[in-house]
Structure formats: structure tokens, C-alpha cells
Amino acid sequence: MQKGQVSARLSASAPAASRSSDSASSSGPKELPIPDYLQETYWWAYVDPRAVTFFERQWLVNLILWGNFTRLRDLALAVMAPHMDGRSLQIACVYGDFTQRLLAMLPDSGALDVIDVAPVQLRNLRQKLGATPENLTIRQQDSTQLGYADGVMDNTLLFFLLHEQPEATRKQTIAEALRVTKPGGRVVFVDYHLPRPWHPLRYFMRPLLAWLEPFALDMWRHEIVDWIPADLQPARVTKQTFFGGLYQLVVCER
């Protein structure tokens, strides 16, 4: 992601795959291919098993986000908390303890789906969790073509995913996240943002992102709402920025 920033592009997620029915096929669906952009641009961060082993360190995830992982994680979870008794969707796996914390917040009536297009990411999540809780479903899916009916999720989360995707893919991902979220539910985005002019990292991050994250500077040039299709406009949008504007939390209420 949802991928130190000097040497890595964590952003905490990799995208996800397949429009099928609302429930996974018991016949064992065929494994989906990894999108070209992910394979070509982020193989070293999300696809190669050696990369997964390297990046799956809590301290490293926090370092990549300049010490802001815990803060951003907790802010996102706080937004989701009022709807935790329903069904939540995490689009793309996240390095670190994000999913564990999310699961810990679920009441008995709550359920969580986690999707990712990279099988190695799903295997890593299962390994981190140990036994899979009954209220957790882990699926291989593509964020641009989710296998859920319209309006079935109370919460949908994308944690540092959008900046890793080309614009066309990003637009499809946002549309799908909104589509599967029910009226009154929330779609929560955490990602990069244009830092303030005085921010010392602004002048370091621009060339770094241009080099390592070929799609990330789109987040500096556009608002997330610019990519929302006309027929899926949310009822309400709130936005907050953090760490001198380098990160943003956008909440779309359906």
C-alpha cells in the first residue's frame, strides 16, 4: 500500500481481484494474475517472497511513514469504529499490525473481509494471524473488480493503496470501493498528500517519489474526490491532513 522511503515504497498495500458472487466459490476459483503495473513496478516490495519477509517488520513500516504509522492506523480505525458491528472490507493487505488491530476492535456481530491480488500477501497475512478467526474472510480479489454485490459493506478501507496505482486503475478502485459500501456506510482512504511549502520533506519526497513511486505524485496534484465517478458521489466527504500535509485521511459517507 495500500508501500524506508529512501529505499522502499511500502504504502502498506497491494491491490486486489474478481467479480464473482458475494461469497467465495467452494470449488476453489482459479488464481488471478498479478496486474502488470504491480509486477513491473512493485515486485520488489509486494510480490517477491523475499521482499515480504523483509518489509514485514513493525519498526520498518513505521520508519517508511516517518514515524506516523501508528497515528494513521489509529485514526483510520477510529473512523471505522461506529460501524464495526457490521461488515468491513480491507482492500489490500497492510504490512505491520493493522489487520490485527482491526480484528481486535470487531464486536461479536462484526465481520471483516481482507482482499489482495498477490497470493504471497494473503499467505503472509495468514501467517501473521496464525489461526484465522471465524469473523475473518481472506480472499484473492482485484480492487478494480470486486466480487461483492452492491451496498454490502458498512466500512471499506484503503490504507496507502491509491498512490501505488496508475490513474485508470485508481479510478476503478475508488468506484468499486464506493459501489460495495452501503448507504450510510463509510469509505476510508489514507494516503499521501501534497505537503505544506515549508515542510522540509517536501523537497526530498518529490524526487524520491518520482523515482520510486511513478504514480504517487498524482496524490500531490489531485484530490481523491476528483476520481469519484458522477454516479457514485458520496453524501458527505471529510478530509484531514497530517504531518505537515504529507498524509491525508479522507472519509466518504455513502
Secondary structure per residue as TSV (DSSP state, phi and psi in degrees):
chain	resnum	aa	ss	phi	psi
A	1	M	-	360.0	156.4
A	2	Q	-	-28.8	360.0
A	3	K	-	360.0	360.0
A	4	G	-	360.0	151.7
A	5	Q	T	-56.3	-13.7
A	6	V	T	-71.7	-34.2
A	7	S	T	-121.2	-1.0
A	8	A	-	-144.5	164.9
A	9	R	-	-127.7	49.6
A	10	L	-	-53.4	-69.2
A	11	S	T	62.6	-0.7
A	12	A	T	70.9	8.5
A	13	S	-	-155.7	163.0
A	14	A	-	-130.7	148.1
A	15	P	-	-69.4	176.4
A	16	A	-	-124.1	-157.8
A	17	A	-	-169.4	126.5
A	18	S	-	140.0	129.7
A	19	R	-	-91.9	101.9
A	20	S	-	-123.9	-144.4
A	21	S	-	-84.9	178.6
A	22	D	S	-68.5	-20.3
A	23	S	S	-118.0	152.7
A	24	A	-	-67.4	146.1
A	25	S	-	-71.9	132.4
A	26	S	T	-73.0	-14.7
A	27	S	T	-80.8	-1.9
A	28	G	-	77.4	84.2
A	29	P	-	-61.0	153.3
A	30	K	-	-63.7	142.7
A	31	E	-	-65.5	134.4
A	32	L	-	-80.0	149.1
A	33	P	-	-73.4	153.0
A	34	I	-	-80.6	130.6
A	35	P	-	-56.4	147.3
A	36	D	H	-56.8	-44.4
A	37	Y	H	-62.6	-35.1
A	38	L	H	-72.3	-42.7
A	39	Q	H	-65.4	-40.7
A	40	E	H	-81.5	-34.9
A	41	T	H	-100.0	-34.3
A	42	Y	S	-121.4	18.3
A	43	W	I	-56.0	-36.6
A	44	W	I	-77.1	-13.0
A	45	A	I	-107.6	-30.5
A	46	Y	I	-130.0	-20.9
A	47	V	I	-102.5	-42.7
A	48	D	S	-71.2	125.5
A	49	P	H	-55.4	-32.2
A	50	R	H	-66.4	-33.8
A	51	A	H	-67.6	-41.2
A	52	V	H	-61.3	-43.8
A	53	T	H	-61.6	-39.7
A	54	F	H	-69.1	-47.0
A	55	F	H	-81.8	-14.6
A	56	E	-	-79.9	67.9
A	57	R	-	-138.5	125.6
A	58	Q	H	-58.8	-43.7
A	59	W	H	-64.5	-34.6
A	60	L	H	-72.0	-40.7
A	61	V	H	-59.2	-42.3
A	62	N	H	-66.6	-38.3
A	63	L	H	-64.3	-42.0
A	64	I	H	-57.6	-35.0
A	65	L	T	-98.0	25.4
A	66	W	T	52.5	42.2
A	67	G	T	80.1	12.2
A	68	N	-	-107.0	3.3
A	69	F	H	-58.7	-51.2
A	70	T	H	-60.2	-43.5
A	71	R	H	-62.7	-47.7
A	72	L	H	-68.1	-39.2
A	73	R	H	-57.7	-49.4
A	74	D	H	-68.8	-32.8
A	75	L	H	-64.4	-44.0
A	76	A	H	-63.8	-43.9
A	77	L	H	-65.3	-35.0
A	78	A	H	-64.5	-37.1
A	79	V	H	-66.7	-37.4
A	80	M	H	-76.5	-22.3
A	81	A	G	-52.4	-42.7
A	82	P	G	-63.1	-19.4
A	83	H	G	-111.6	16.7
A	84	M	T	-69.4	-16.0
A	85	D	T	-79.1	-2.4
A	86	G	S	-104.8	-141.6
A	87	R	E	-111.3	128.6
A	88	S	E	-117.0	147.9
A	89	L	E	-124.8	125.7
A	90	Q	E	-104.8	112.6
A	91	I	E	-89.7	104.7
A	92	A	S	92.8	137.8
A	93	C	-	-68.4	156.6
A	94	V	-	-128.9	127.6
A	95	Y	S	-64.1	151.2
A	96	G	S	92.9	-162.6
A	97	D	S	-100.1	22.7
A	98	F	H	-58.3	-52.5
A	99	T	H	-66.4	-36.6
A	100	Q	H	-60.8	-42.6
A	101	R	H	-66.6	-39.3
A	102	L	H	-62.9	-45.8
A	103	L	H	-61.3	-38.1
A	104	A	H	-64.8	-24.2
A	105	M	H	-85.1	-14.2
A	106	L	-	-70.4	129.9
A	107	P	-	-74.8	175.5
A	108	D	T	-58.9	-30.1
A	109	S	T	-84.7	-6.1
A	110	G	-	-89.3	157.2
A	111	A	E	-142.4	149.5
A	112	L	E	-130.3	132.4
A	113	D	E	-109.8	134.5
A	114	V	E	-122.1	127.4
A	115	I	E	-123.1	153.6
A	116	D	E	-161.5	149.1
A	117	V	S	-85.9	-18.0
A	118	A	-	-93.9	113.5
A	119	P	H	-56.0	-34.7
A	120	V	H	-64.3	-31.9
A	121	Q	H	-69.4	-38.6
A	122	L	H	-68.1	-39.7
A	123	R	H	-64.2	-38.9
A	124	N	H	-63.9	-40.2
A	125	L	H	-63.7	-45.4
A	126	R	H	-60.8	-38.6
A	127	Q	H	-66.5	-40.6
A	128	K	H	-62.5	-40.0
A	129	L	H	-81.1	-24.0
A	130	G	S	75.5	-122.7
A	131	A	S	-67.7	137.4
A	132	T	-	-82.1	120.8
A	133	P	-	-61.6	154.6
A	134	E	T	-63.8	-27.5
A	135	N	T	-92.5	15.4
A	136	L	E	-119.3	131.9
A	137	T	E	-120.5	127.9
A	138	I	E	-113.9	124.9
A	139	R	E	-137.2	148.2
A	140	Q	E	-85.5	119.4
A	141	Q	-	-147.6	165.9
A	142	D	B	-106.7	131.8
A	143	S	T	-62.8	-18.1
A	144	T	T	-90.2	-5.1
A	145	Q	B	-153.0	71.1
A	146	L	-	-71.8	142.4
A	147	G	S	-91.1	49.9
A	148	Y	S	-130.9	151.7
A	149	A	-	-69.2	166.6
A	150	D	T	-65.3	141.8
A	151	G	T	60.1	45.6
A	152	V	-	-109.0	-11.5
A	153	M	E	-104.7	139.8
A	154	D	E	-86.6	-33.5
A	155	N	E	-132.1	138.0
A	156	T	E	-131.9	127.5
A	157	L	E	-119.4	136.2
A	158	L	E	-131.2	105.6
A	159	F	E	-106.6	102.5
A	160	F	S	55.5	48.9
A	161	L	-	-106.9	-43.9
A	162	L	G	-58.1	-38.7
A	163	H	G	-69.9	-12.2
A	164	E	G	-88.8	-6.2
A	165	Q	S	-108.2	145.1
A	166	P	-	-61.4	158.5
A	167	E	H	-57.6	-44.7
A	168	A	H	-61.8	-41.7
A	169	T	H	-65.9	-41.2
A	170	R	H	-60.9	-43.5
A	171	K	H	-61.7	-42.9
A	172	Q	H	-65.2	-39.8
A	173	T	H	-62.4	-46.1
A	174	I	H	-62.5	-44.2
A	175	A	H	-60.7	-42.8
A	176	E	H	-67.4	-39.4
A	177	A	H	-60.5	-42.1
A	178	L	H	-70.4	-39.2
A	179	R	H	-60.0	-43.6
A	180	V	T	-82.7	-4.5
A	181	T	E	-92.7	132.5
A	182	K	E	-77.2	158.3
A	183	P	E	-54.7	132.6
A	184	G	E	89.7	-12.8
A	185	G	E	-82.4	176.7
A	186	R	E	-127.1	137.8
A	187	V	E	-108.4	123.1
A	188	V	E	-114.1	121.7
A	189	F	E	-113.7	130.8
A	190	V	E	-125.1	128.3
A	191	D	E	-164.8	-174.8
A	192	Y	E	-70.5	163.1
A	193	H	-	-155.8	157.7
A	194	L	-	-65.7	116.6
A	195	P	-	-71.8	162.3
A	196	R	-	-61.8	153.5
A	197	P	T	-58.0	-30.1
A	198	W	T	-82.8	-8.2
A	199	H	-	-67.9	121.9
A	200	P	T	-62.5	-28.2
A	201	L	T	-76.8	-14.2
A	202	R	H	-56.9	-41.3
A	203	Y	H	-86.9	-11.8
A	204	F	H	-91.3	-40.4
A	205	M	H	-72.9	-32.9
A	206	R	H	-58.2	-54.8
A	207	P	H	-67.8	-31.1
A	208	L	H	-65.4	-47.1
A	209	L	H	-66.6	-39.4
A	210	A	H	-60.5	-32.0
A	211	W	H	-82.0	-49.2
A	212	L	H	-94.1	-29.7
A	213	E	-	-122.6	83.4
A	214	P	T	-62.3	-18.2
A	215	F	T	-107.5	-7.2
A	216	A	T	-68.8	-32.7
A	217	L	T	-68.7	-11.4
A	218	D	H	-57.6	-32.8
A	219	M	H	-69.8	-21.1
A	220	W	H	-83.2	-26.8
A	221	R	H	-96.0	-18.5
A	222	H	S	-134.7	157.9
A	223	E	-	-88.5	149.7
A	224	I	G	-58.3	-36.3
A	225	V	G	-65.0	-19.1
A	226	D	G	-63.9	-21.7
A	227	W	G	-100.4	6.2
A	228	I	S	-84.0	127.5
A	229	P	-	-67.7	153.9
A	230	A	G	-59.8	-34.6
A	231	D	G	-84.1	1.4
A	232	L	G	-127.1	27.0
A	233	Q	-	-61.8	129.6
A	234	P	-	-72.4	160.2
A	235	A	S	-70.3	-30.2
A	236	R	E	-155.2	141.9
A	237	V	E	-129.7	131.0
A	238	T	E	-123.6	147.9
A	239	K	E	-139.2	135.3
A	240	Q	E	-130.8	147.1
A	241	T	E	-119.1	156.0
A	242	F	E	-141.4	161.0
A	243	F	T	55.1	53.8
A	244	G	T	68.2	23.3
A	245	G	T	90.6	-0.9
A	246	L	T	-70.4	-24.4
A	247	Y	E	-126.3	153.6
A	248	Q	E	-135.6	149.7
A	249	L	E	-121.6	116.1
A	250	V	E	-117.9	129.8
A	251	V	E	-120.1	121.4
A	252	C	E	-106.7	119.1
A	253	E	E	-95.7	125.2
A	254	R	-	-77.0	360.0
